[in-house]
Amino acid sequence: MKRLIAGAFALVLALSSTQALAGDEALKMTIYKTPWCGCCGVWTDAMKNAGYEVEVHDMEDVSEIKKQFGIAPPMQACHTATIGDYAIEGHVPLEAIEKLLAEKPDIAGISVPGMPMGSLGMGYNPAARYNVYAYKVDSADQSDVFYKAGE
């Protein structure tokens, strides 16, 4: 029970910090996902709760979207989102999105390949350790760690 309460508290803190970043005007995010994926729905709800103005496109197949945004197969996950000129692939934590928007690096986007346990949408645990990678269009290189979750 203590873990559940601690996890919920950490999620509230993460969500409230993103709302502060957004200020009075909500940041617009478009999410492409399959309609039957529960973890994508949880991640989408977290973005809405964080204050993003979310537009959802439920699609049978998101592979064309990944091609459109130049997300190479090793960098792919179950859903793709866009915000501004950036793509956000997979279960990227709110803190990494905040960093992306604050720093505005010269990259195509950020990605959490696969579906790591403990990531946002995958049984969220703020202590879960996994990497968020920065990538350029059509690059399979995962050497550029953008953010280290759980540290």
C-alpha positions as CSV (number, residue, x, y, z in Angstrom):
1,M,0.0,0.0,0.0
2,K,2.9,2.4,0.8
3,R,4.4,1.8,-2.7
4,L,1.0,2.6,-4.3
5,I,0.7,5.8,-2.3
6,A,4.3,6.8,-3.0
7,G,3.8,6.1,-6.7
8,A,0.6,8.1,-6.9
9,F,2.3,11.0,-5.1
10,A,5.3,10.9,-7.5
11,L,2.9,10.9,-10.5
12,V,1.0,13.9,-9.1
13,L,4.3,15.8,-8.6
14,A,5.4,14.9,-12.1
15,L,2.0,16.0,-13.6
16,S,1.9,19.3,-11.7
17,S,5.4,20.2,-12.8
18,T,4.4,19.8,-16.4
19,Q,1.3,21.9,-15.9
20,A,3.6,24.7,-14.6
21,L,5.7,24.4,-17.8
22,A,2.6,24.8,-19.9
23,G,1.5,27.9,-18.1
24,D,-1.9,29.4,-19.0
25,E,-1.8,28.0,-22.6
26,A,-2.0,24.3,-23.0
27,L,0.7,22.7,-25.1
28,K,-0.8,20.8,-28.1
29,M,0.1,17.2,-28.5
30,T,-1.1,14.7,-31.1
31,I,-1.0,11.0,-30.2
32,Y,-1.2,8.2,-32.7
33,K,-2.1,4.8,-31.2
34,T,-4.1,1.7,-31.7
35,P,-7.5,1.7,-30.0
36,W,-7.1,-1.6,-28.1
37,C,-3.7,-0.8,-26.4
38,G,-4.4,-0.1,-22.7
39,C,-0.9,1.1,-21.9
40,C,-1.2,3.7,-24.6
41,G,-4.4,4.9,-23.1
42,V,-2.8,5.3,-19.7
43,W,0.0,7.3,-21.2
44,T,-2.5,9.4,-23.1
45,D,-4.5,10.1,-20.0
46,A,-1.3,11.1,-18.1
47,M,-0.6,13.7,-20.9
48,K,-4.1,15.1,-20.6
49,N,-3.8,15.2,-16.8
50,A,-0.5,17.0,-17.2
51,G,-2.2,19.8,-19.0
52,Y,-1.4,19.0,-22.6
53,E,-4.2,19.7,-25.1
54,V,-4.3,16.2,-26.6
55,E,-5.7,15.1,-30.0
56,V,-5.9,11.3,-30.3
57,H,-5.8,9.4,-33.6
58,D,-6.8,5.7,-33.0
59,M,-5.4,3.7,-35.9
60,E,-5.4,0.0,-36.8
61,D,-1.7,0.3,-37.9
62,V,0.7,3.0,-36.7
63,S,3.7,1.9,-38.8
64,E,3.1,4.5,-41.5
65,I,3.1,7.3,-38.9
66,K,6.5,6.0,-37.6
67,K,7.8,6.1,-41.2
68,Q,6.4,9.6,-41.7
69,F,8.3,10.8,-38.6
70,G,11.5,8.9,-39.5
71,I,11.5,6.7,-36.4
72,A,13.8,3.8,-37.2
73,P,12.7,0.3,-36.1
74,P,15.2,0.0,-33.2
75,M,13.7,3.2,-31.7
76,Q,10.1,2.3,-32.1
77,A,7.5,1.5,-29.4
78,C,3.7,1.1,-29.3
79,H,2.6,4.7,-29.8
80,T,3.8,8.0,-31.4
81,A,3.1,11.5,-30.3
82,T,4.1,14.9,-31.7
83,I,4.5,18.2,-30.0
84,G,5.8,21.2,-31.9
85,D,8.4,19.9,-34.3
86,Y,9.3,16.9,-32.2
87,A,8.1,13.3,-32.2
88,I,7.8,11.4,-28.9
89,E,8.0,7.7,-29.3
90,G,6.7,5.3,-26.6
91,H,6.4,5.6,-22.9
92,V,8.5,8.7,-22.5
93,P,8.2,10.2,-18.9
94,L,6.9,13.7,-18.4
95,E,10.3,14.9,-17.1
96,A,11.9,14.0,-20.4
97,I,9.2,15.8,-22.4
98,E,9.8,18.9,-20.1
99,K,13.5,18.7,-20.8
100,L,12.9,18.4,-24.5
101,L,10.6,21.5,-24.6
102,A,12.9,23.5,-22.3
103,E,16.2,22.8,-24.1
104,K,14.8,22.5,-27.7
105,P,17.7,20.4,-29.0
106,D,18.4,19.9,-32.8
107,I,16.9,16.4,-32.9
108,A,13.9,14.8,-34.5
109,G,12.5,13.5,-31.2
110,I,12.9,11.3,-28.2
111,S,12.1,7.6,-27.7
112,V,11.7,4.9,-25.1
113,P,12.1,1.8,-27.3
114,G,9.9,-1.1,-26.4
115,M,7.7,-1.1,-23.3
116,P,9.9,-1.0,-20.2
117,M,8.2,-2.0,-17.0
118,G,7.7,0.9,-14.6
119,S,7.6,3.5,-17.4
120,L,4.7,5.9,-17.6
121,G,1.8,3.7,-18.8
122,M,3.6,0.4,-17.9
123,G,2.8,0.3,-14.2
124,Y,4.4,3.6,-13.5
125,N,7.2,3.5,-10.9
126,P,9.3,6.6,-10.5
127,A,12.2,4.5,-9.4
128,A,12.2,2.4,-12.6
129,R,15.4,2.7,-14.6
130,Y,15.5,3.0,-18.3
131,N,16.9,5.4,-20.9
132,V,15.2,7.9,-23.1
133,Y,17.1,8.3,-26.4
134,A,17.4,11.3,-28.7
135,Y,17.3,10.5,-32.3
136,K,17.6,12.1,-35.7
137,V,15.3,11.1,-38.6
138,D,15.8,7.5,-39.8
139,S,18.7,6.9,-37.4
140,A,19.0,3.6,-35.6
141,D,21.7,4.9,-33.4
142,Q,20.7,4.7,-29.7
143,S,24.0,6.0,-28.4
144,D,22.6,9.5,-27.5
145,V,20.9,9.1,-24.1
146,F,18.7,12.1,-23.7
147,Y,17.4,11.4,-20.2
148,K,17.9,8.6,-17.6
149,A,14.7,7.7,-15.8
150,G,14.9,6.5,-12.2
151,E,18.0,8.4,-11.3
